[in-house]
Amino acid sequence: MINKIYGQFFSKSPWDDNGQEDNIFTQKRKPQFNFDNFQFDFSPKLILIGLAALIAVWLASGIYEVKEGEQAIVIRFGKYHRSGEPGLNYHFPNPIEKIIVAEVDKSNRLEIGYRSTGRARVGGAVSARDIASESLMLTGDENIMELNIDVMWHIKDLSHYVFNISDPEDTVRAAAQSAIREVIASIDITSVLSNKKQAIADRMEVLIQEILDQYESGVTIEQVKLLRAEPPKEVIAAYRDVQTAKADKENAINKAEAYQNDILPRARGESAKIVQAAEGYKVEVVSKAKGDASRFNAVYKQYVLGKSVTKSRLYLETIEDILQDASITIVGSGGVLPHMAINKDNLIK
């Protein structure tokens, strides 16, 4: 058929034997081609060859590769069928099977309480806008805090990641917000503002992972970073006043405790000394009283035996006690006579 067409257009000379213009270049007003008579010769053999080529191309489209750091799953008629192995793999092409390949070693960053705008500030820092609905949180002592947090995560199990959670980022965000608020509600504002931020972030990481594991989300939390934690700007002045008052209170308590620690040992020591002195005085008085009682009993026995003698002796002893420290003056008929004290201490040897 093609040769026939070629001969019709190109086989004749521009001038035939009769010298008449009879070809395509000279017959300008004569129709050049009749589309009604044009036909392709579709033989069964050509059709089979074409179909075989199409099937081969379709089957070849099922070859895929799972690279290092990737996971692949094969979905057959909308359901999970199997996981792809590292390297070259094969699956039946669409619409029978569908392949999903994802990077599981890629770290994803989730921003809680703020969003980066992408515009750089002076000094190289990236500017951010606050998301009040996420950043404002209530502490255990009923103080309001503003927190900015980064949650780093990656895919652990692609099949769970694809089939168990509809929107992975929203799921991770919801779990993170729930865990963060639970942790902040269990501690006071002083702990949040102190150097315990890393310990708080670690608690958040553990709790977020527990929530995601309950969902069988196929997500692993790598790290939680507590970037900013401070009172809202509207109440920061009042908060500082409260903190100053608390510091003054703590200072007064510390001084009182220091005074207590100083005065109590000394008071206990003096109290012990007084008690010891009283005990000694008690022993002395009791002993003296017992001695006086014994002496009285002895004198009484002598008195019973000889009343006049005993009275005289008691009188003399009493006078001796009374006049022991008194000065003595002797008055005679001739006037006052000097008295010379003569005792064993004043004897001239």
C-alpha positions in Angstrom: 0.0 0.0 0.0 2.8 2.4 0.9 4.6 1.5 -2.4 1.5 2.2 -4.2 1.2 5.7 -2.7 4.9 6.4 -3.3 4.5 5.4 -6.9 1.5 7.6 -7.4 3.3 10.6 -6.1 7.0 10.2 -7.0 7.6 7.4 -9.6 6.7 9.5 -12.7 9.0 11.9 -14.4 8.1 15.5 -14.4 7.5 15.1 -18.2 6.0 11.8 -19.4 6.4 10.4 -22.9 3.7 12.7 -24.2 5.4 15.7 -22.8 2.5 16.4 -20.5 2.9 17.6 -16.9 1.6 14.7 -14.9 3.2 14.6 -11.4 2.8 16.2 -8.1 5.0 19.2 -8.9 3.2 20.2 -12.1 -0.4 19.2 -11.5 -1.3 22.2 -9.2 -5.0 22.1 -9.7 -5.4 18.3 -9.6 -6.2 16.7 -6.1 -3.0 15.3 -4.7 -4.3 12.6 -2.3 -7.6 10.9 -1.7 -8.0 10.2 2.1 -11.1 8.2 1.5 -9.0 5.5 -0.2 -6.1 5.5 2.3 -6.0 2.4 4.6 -3.4 0.9 7.0 -2.9 -2.8 6.9 -3.5 -3.9 10.6 -2.6 -7.5 10.6 -3.3 -9.8 13.7 0.5 -10.3 14.0 1.2 -6.6 14.3 -1.6 -6.2 16.9 -0.2 -9.0 19.0 3.3 -7.6 18.8 2.0 -4.2 19.9 0.1 -5.7 22.8 3.1 -7.7 23.9 5.2 -4.5 23.9 2.7 -2.7 25.9 2.4 -5.5 28.4 6.2 -5.7 28.7 6.4 -2.0 29.4 3.6 -2.3 32.0 5.3 -5.2 33.7 8.7 -3.4 33.7 7.2 -0.5 35.5 6.9 -2.7 38.6 10.6 -2.7 39.2 11.7 -0.4 42.1 14.7 0.1 44.4 14.8 0.5 48.2 17.9 2.6 49.0 19.7 2.7 52.3 17.8 4.7 54.9 14.5 3.9 53.2 11.5 1.6 53.8 9.0 0.4 51.3 5.6 -1.2 51.6 3.5 -2.9 48.8 -0.2 -2.2 48.8 -2.4 -4.7 46.9 -5.9 -3.5 46.1 -5.8 -0.9 48.9 -4.5 -3.2 51.7 -1.0 -3.7 53.1 0.5 -6.8 51.5 4.3 -6.8 52.3 7.3 -4.7 53.0 10.0 -4.2 50.4 13.5 -5.5 51.0 16.6 -3.3 50.6 17.9 -3.2 47.0 15.9 -4.0 43.8 12.4 -5.3 44.2 9.4 -6.0 42.1 5.7 -5.5 42.5 2.7 -5.9 40.2 2.1 -2.5 38.6 -1.0 -0.4 39.0 -3.8 -1.0 39.4 -3.0 -4.3 41.1 -0.3 -3.2 43.5 1.0 0.2 44.6 4.4 0.9 46.1 5.2 3.5 48.9 8.8 4.4 49.6 9.8 6.8 52.4 13.0 7.9 54.1 13.0 6.6 57.6 16.3 8.1 58.7 15.2 11.6 57.9 14.7 13.8 61.0 11.6 15.9 61.0 11.2 19.0 63.2 7.9 19.9 64.8 7.5 23.4 66.3 5.3 23.8 69.3 4.3 27.3 70.5 5.8 29.1 67.6 6.4 29.0 63.8 9.6 30.0 62.0 8.9 32.7 59.4 12.1 32.0 57.4 13.2 35.6 57.6 16.6 36.1 59.1 17.1 38.6 61.9 20.2 40.7 62.6 22.9 38.3 63.8 21.7 35.4 61.7 18.8 34.2 63.9 15.6 33.2 62.1 12.6 35.2 63.2 9.5 33.5 64.5 5.9 34.3 65.4 4.2 33.1 68.6 1.3 30.7 68.5 -0.5 31.6 71.8 -2.9 28.6 71.6 0.1 26.3 71.8 2.6 28.3 73.9 0.5 29.4 76.9 0.5 26.7 79.6 -0.5 26.5 83.3 2.1 25.2 85.8 1.3 23.2 88.9 1.3 26.3 91.1 -1.2 28.0 88.8 1.2 30.3 87.0 1.0 31.0 83.3 4.1 30.2 81.2 5.0 30.7 77.6 7.0 27.8 76.1 8.6 27.3 72.7 9.6 23.6 72.0 11.1 21.7 69.2 10.2 18.0 68.8 12.5 15.9 66.5 11.0 12.7 65.1 11.4 10.1 62.3 9.6 7.2 60.9 10.2 3.8 62.6 7.7 1.5 60.9 6.3 2.7 57.6 3.3 0.3 57.5 2.1 1.6 60.9 2.9 5.1 59.8 0.8 4.9 56.6 -2.2 2.8 57.9 -2.6 3.7 61.6 -2.5 7.5 61.5 -4.3 9.7 58.9 -2.2 12.8 59.3 1.2 12.1 60.8 2.3 15.6 61.6 -1.0 16.5 63.3 -0.9 13.3 65.3 2.6 14.0 66.5 1.7 17.6 67.3 -1.4 16.5 69.3 0.5 13.9 71.3 3.3 16.4 72.0 1.0 19.1 73.2 -0.9 16.7 75.5 2.4 15.3 77.0 4.0 18.8 77.4 0.9 20.2 79.2 0.7 17.2 81.5 4.4 17.6 82.5 4.2 21.4 83.0 1.0 21.0 85.1 2.9 18.7 87.5 5.7 21.1 88.3 5.9 24.7 89.7 7.1 27.7 87.8 10.5 27.8 89.7 11.4 24.4 88.3 10.6 25.5 84.8 12.7 28.6 85.0 15.6 26.8 86.8 18.4 24.7 85.4 16.2 21.7 85.4 15.0 22.3 81.8 16.8 19.3 80.4 15.3 17.0 82.9 11.8 18.4 82.1 12.5 18.0 78.3 13.5 14.3 78.9 10.2 13.7 80.8 8.3 15.2 77.9 10.1 13.0 75.4 9.3 9.8 77.3 5.6 10.7 77.6 5.2 11.7 74.0 6.7 8.4 72.9 4.4 6.5 75.2 1.3 8.2 73.6 2.5 7.5 70.1 3.2 3.9 70.9 -0.3 3.5 72.1 -1.5 4.7 68.7 1.0 2.3 67.0 2.0 5.3 64.9 5.3 3.9 63.7 7.0 7.2 64.8 10.1 7.5 67.1 10.8 10.7 69.1 14.4 11.6 68.8 14.7 14.6 71.1 12.6 17.3 72.7 14.3 20.8 73.0 12.9 23.3 75.5 13.9 26.5 73.6 12.1 29.2 75.7 10.3 29.3 79.0 9.2 32.5 80.6 6.1 34.3 81.9 3.9 36.2 79.4 5.0 39.8 78.7 1.8 41.1 80.2 2.6 39.7 83.7 6.3 39.5 83.7 6.6 42.7 85.9 4.2 41.3 88.5 6.0 38.0 88.3 9.3 39.6 89.1 7.8 41.4 92.1 6.5 38.1 93.4 9.9 36.5 92.9 11.6 39.4 94.7 9.2 39.0 97.6 9.8 35.2 97.7 13.6 35.9 97.6 13.2 38.3 100.6 11.1 35.7 102.4 13.7 33.1 101.8 16.5 35.4 103.0 14.6 36.2 106.2 14.0 32.5 106.8 17.6 31.7 106.2 18.7 34.4 108.7 16.2 33.2 111.3 17.4 29.6 110.8 21.1 30.7 111.1 20.2 32.6 114.4 18.3 29.6 115.6 21.3 27.3 114.8 23.6 29.7 116.7 21.4 30.5 119.8 20.0 27.1 120.5 23.3 25.3 121.1 24.4 28.1 123.4 21.1 28.1 125.3 21.3 24.3 125.6 24.8 24.6 127.0 23.9 27.3 129.5 20.8 25.3 130.5 22.9 22.3 131.1 25.3 24.3 133.3 22.4 25.7 135.4 21.0 22.2 135.8 24.4 20.9 136.9 24.8 23.8 139.4 21.4 23.2 140.8 22.1 19.5 141.1 25.3 20.3 143.0 23.5 22.8 145.2 20.8 20.3 145.9 23.4 17.7 147.0 25.2 20.3 149.1 22.0 21.4 150.9 20.7 17.9 151.4 24.1 16.8 152.8 24.2 19.8 155.1 20.7 19.3 156.3 21.5 15.6 157.0 24.6 16.7 158.9 22.6 19.3 160.9 20.0 16.7 161.7 22.6 14.2 162.9 24.3 16.9 165.0 21.0 17.9 166.5 20.2 14.3 167.4 23.5 14.0 169.1 23.1 17.2 171.0 19.6 16.1 172.0 20.9 12.9 173.5 23.4 14.9 175.5 20.7 17.3 176.5 18.6 14.5 177.9 21.5 13.3 180.0 22.5 16.7 181.3 20.2 19.6 180.5 22.1 22.4 182.4 25.5 21.4 181.0 24.1 21.1 177.5 22.3 24.5 177.7 25.6 26.2 178.8 27.5 24.5 176.0 24.9 25.6 173.4 24.9 29.1 174.7 28.7 29.4 174.5 28.8 27.9 171.0 26.1 30.3 169.9 28.0 33.3 171.4 31.1 32.0 169.7 29.4 32.0 166.3 27.9 35.4 166.9 31.1 37.1 168.0 33.4 35.3 165.7 33.9 38.2 163.3 33.1 41.0 165.8 35.8 43.4 167.3 36.4 42.9 171.0 36.8 45.7 173.5 37.5 45.1 177.1 36.3 47.7 179.6 37.9 47.6 183.1 37.6 49.7 186.1 40.4 52.0 184.9 38.9 52.5 181.5 39.2 51.0 178.1 42.1 48.5 177.7 43.6 47.6 174.3 42.9 44.0 173.3 45.6 42.0 171.7 44.4 39.1 169.6 46.5 36.1 170.5 45.9 33.0 168.6 47.9 30.4 166.8 48.3 32.5 163.7 49.7 35.4 165.7 52.1 33.6 168.0 55.7 34.8 168.0 57.9 31.8 167.6 
